[in-house]
Amino acid sequence: MRKIQVVGTNGKGSVCTYLANILTAAGYKTGLYTSPHVLHKEERISIDGKQISPEDFLRLLGGKEPEEKVFLKYTDACMAYFEEQGVEIAVLETGLGGRLDPVSRYDVDETVLTAIGMDHTDLLGDTIEQIAMEKCATINYQGYVVSMPQVQAVRRIIEVTSELQNARLLFIEPEEFVLHEDGSFDYQEFTYLRTNMRGGCAAAKRGDSGGGGAGAFARGYFCHAGAGSPGHRGDHRARPAAVPRGMGHAGGRRA
């Protein structure tokens, strides 16, 4: 099972949902893990849009609700469920920070970084650099990293961490999005794309996360990680795809 971990301050849930929907539409059996839930804990875990049943969730929790380490046990139950259901790609939202988050206990193949800002300063640090380092601790050795636009201090930490981990890095650049008057947008060679998220692509151009950004993440994922092409399932375990413009090795520097 291939795993994509989504980390950042803003927009993680939206990006996870868009990515999961894109991967499902491309023909992959896709698991989605998000937090927190709104009404029922089963909302956290779904496969191709179908939530886990209360009976399966309780079974995987050992027959009773946990009284401590709740998020850790929910995460373990989720991963066990994805494995037993034959999920091919799991999209996993980081709950808090990154380095100590239960999702980070699992080796992931791709790390997606949404916009990083000041959050949970009592736990993650009181500077943007400290917070960025906590979140960049999710970048795995020889993994793949796709990042939304970041402020310069955060961008540099992402570049250095990727270089130290020998990871391949792609930054989504605002100028790669072309907005049209009808609300559609172009990204690289893909034209007149649409998202149902209000202001999705405009937000991506501003450096926020949203539907446009998730589409760009998916583009980076399909090509950068060799997962075939959006809308046409390929054998992502055997057939590498072309690398999109701007994709380099560690550091992600553009030519």
C-alpha positions, 0 to 999 in steps of 0.5 A, a space after each residue: 500500500 502506497 501512502 501519502 501524508 499531508 502536512 501543514 497548517 491550513 487546508 490539509 483536509 481539503 487537499 486530502 479530500 481532493 487527492 483521494 477523489 482524484 485517485 479514486 477517479 483514476 481507478 485506484 482503490 483509495 483510502 482517506 484518513 482525516 481528523 477531526 470528525 464532525 459528528 461521528 468518528 467513522 467520518 475519519 476513515 473511508 475507502 473510495 468515498 464509503 465510510 468505515 462501518 461502526 462495527 468494523 471500527 469497533 472491532 479494529 479498536 479491540 471491541 471498546 472505545 479507547 480511554 487514552 491515546 485515542 488518536 494513536 489507536 484510531 490511526 492504527 485501526 485505520 491502517 489495519 482497515 486499509 490493509 485488510 481491505 486491499 487499499 492501494 493508495 492511502 491519503 493520510 492527514 496529519 493531526 498535529 505538527 508532524 514529527 510526533 504525530 501518529 501518522 508519522 509512525 508509518 513509512 510514507 512514500 510521498 509527503 504533501 506540504 500545504 501552507 505552513 504558518 504559526 500554529 500550536 506554538 505551545 507545542 510546536 515552537 514559537 517561531 515559523 522555523 521551529 514549526 517548519 522543522 517539526 512538520 518537515 520531520 515527516 520527509 522520509 529518506 529517498 521519498 517524494 515531496 510536493 509543496 505549496 508555495 511557502 514563505 522563504 524561511 519555510 521554503 529553505 527548511 523544506 529544501 535543506 531537509 529534502 536534500 539531507 533525506 535525498 528526497 525529490 522535491 517539487 514546489 507548486 509555483 503560483 505562476 504555473 496557474 493560469 486563471 480564465 474568466 469562466 473560473 477554469 484554470 490551466 496547470 502546465 499542459 492541462 487546460 481548462 480544469 475546474 474545481 467545485 471548491 469556491 476560489 480554489 485555484 485563486 487560493 492556490 495562486 495566492 499560496 493557500 491550499 485548495 482544489 487548484 492546489 490539490 490538482 497540482 499535487 495530484 499532477 506532481 504525484 502522478 508524474 513525479 512518483 510514477 503513478 501513471 496519468 490522471 484519468 488513466 490508470 497505469 501500473 504505478 509499480 512498474 511504469 515510471 512517468 515523465 517528470 513535470 517541469 520544475 521537478 528536480 532532485 533534492 532542493 527542488 531548484 528550478 532551472 
